[in-house]
Amino acid sequence: AEAEKERIHVASLKETLSDVMASLDADLDEYVTQAEFNSLLVKPELCRTLMSAGIDCVDLVDIMNFIFQQHRGKLPVSAVLELFMQLRGSNVATVKALVDFRRLL
């Protein structure tokens, strides 16, 4: 029952974040620039959604600034969504998660 709740919560979170990210990608290139990402974080509804998922918005800004620097200022929308999923506070750190996270860096 708990696993089913988590699956439903993750699906709902992905849908919400996908909608927000789609509205943010003004040039429709399926990439998020650092400027687009920064404009995303000033939306109170997104920060509430992220916080409800266990993602700290302040820490997210620091992490994303570093990641954007490593990727020349833009990331695919799918990579940003996956990063959000990995940064949830309820996730347990595994070796696979650390390796996957390191690939983004």
N, C-alpha and C positions, 0 to 999 in steps of 0.2 A: 504494500500500500504506500509506503514511504517513497519507494523508487518511482512509482507511478505519479505521485504528487510532484516529485522533482522533475520528471520528464515533462509534465504539463507546464510547470513553472518555467522551465528552460525554453520550451516551444513558444510560450507567450512572450517571454522576454526577447527572444530572437525576432519574433514578429514585430513587436513594438520598436525595437532598435532598428530593424530593417526599414520600417516606415520612416523613421526619423532620418536615417542615413540617406534614403532615397530622396527625401525632400531637400537635403543638404547639398547633394551632388548637382549643383546648378548647371555645370557644363555637360552633364550626363556621360562622363567618360569612365564611370565606374571606379574612379579613384577619389580618395579624400586627400586634399592638401592640408597642410598644417593650418592655414588660415580658415579653411572650411571647418576643420575640427575645432579650432578655438571658438568659432561662432556657434558651434553646436553646444559647447559647454555653458554658454550663457543662457540657455533655455532651461528655466526652472523645472519644467515637466521631465526633461531628460535626466537632470541631476537627481530628481526624486526617484525616477525609474532605476537609475544606476545604484543609488543608495539602497533601495529596496532589494536589489540583487546582491548587496554586500560589496559594492565597488565604491571605494573612496574617491570622490571627484578631485580632491586636492592632490592625492597621490597619482591619480590618473594623468593629470596635467604634466607632472614631472616625468613620469614614465614615457608619455607620448612625445614630449619635447625631445627626449633622447632618441626614441625610435624614429621619429621623423628626420632627425639629423642623420641617422644611419642610412635612411632610404631616400635621401635627396628631396625631402619635403613632401612626398606623397606616397600613399599606400592604397592598395586595392580595398574597396569597401568590404569584401569578404574577409580580408585579413584583420581589419579593424573590428568587425563583428566577432571573429574568433578570439581576438585578444580580449574583448569584453568578457566573453564566456570564460576564458582562462583566468581572468583577474577577480572573479567572484570570490568573496570571502569564505563561502561555504565549501570551496574546492579543497581537496586534500592534495598537498604537494607530492608528486610522484616523480620518479626519474624521467619517465616519458614526458611529463608536463614540463619539466625543466629543460629537456632537450628541445622540445617543440618551441618553447618560449625563447630559447637561445637562438634558434633559427631565425626568429623575427628580428633579433638584434643584429 
